[in-house]
């Protein structure tokens, strides 16, 4: 029993289409895990106050006063 030639071409075309689709999705960041995204991590643990109504800890970068820069 022989396999018709068009079935092998169809298999190759589907494989290439899947590879191109996965490549495009990966390049746009759609297939990445949320833990790989630095923007979605939220505030570091040092900035999370123990009391939600209180000020953040002193080692939080947002608490530090800006320093004067020399021109």
Residue pairs with C-beta under 8 A, 6 or more apart in sequence:
22 31
25 31
26 32
29 37
34 40
44 60
46 57
46 59
46 60
47 56
47 57
47 60
47 61
47 62
48 56
49 55
49 56
49 57
55 63
56 62
56 63
57 63
